[in-house]
């Protein structure tokens, strides 16, 4: 890999980390984020389990589509 390719990977990684950081900051303000039907939430006396299955699948699909279009243009 040449230096230009490595530079593009670093820039893309920075953009992805920036978007992820913004998502973490504003995730609490998005009412449906993390509370989709299909997210598993079990609360008992001394035990709480939260597994955002549907949210994870949705994020995976969105990121796959974004990466598809990024890879297609280059």
N, C-alpha and C positions, 0 to 999 in steps of 0.2 A: 504494500500500500504506500502510495506516495504521500508527501506532506500535505498536499491539497485535500486529498481524501480524508486524512486524519483531522484536518481543520474543520471540514464539513461535519464530520461525526461529532466533534466537540461542540460546534455551534448548535447542531440539532439536539444534542444532549442537554445543553443549557436551556434551550427553548422548552423542551419537555419538562425539565425540572422547574422552570419558572411557571409554566401552566399548572403543574402539580401543586406548587406552593400556593398559587392563587386559588386553586380548587380547595385546598385545605383551609385557607383563610375564610372563604365564602361558603363552605359546605354547610355550616350551621344555618345560613340564611336561605338556603334552598330547601323549601319545605318537604319535598318528596325524596331528597337525596338521603339514602340510607334507610328509608322507610317504605320501600316498595313491597307490593305483595310478593311473597317468595323469599323475603329476608327472614331468617330464622332468629327468633328471640324467645329464649326460655328463661324464666325467672322463678327460682324456688327460694326457700328460706336462706340458705347460705351459699347459693350458687346462682350465677347469672351467665348465660351463654348468648352471645350475639354473633351471628354469622351472616353477613350481608350477601347472600347468594345471588339474588336477583340484581342487586346493585353492581356486584362484581361482573356478572355476565353482561350487563348493559355497558359498563365501562370498557370491557374487553371488546365488544362489538364496535363501539365508537372509536377506540384506539386502533383497531384493526382497519377500519375504513380510512382513518386519517393516515396511517402508515402506508396503506395501499396507494393513496393519491400522492403521498410524498415520494414513494418509490417509483411511481409511474412517470413523474415529471423529470426525474434525473437520469 
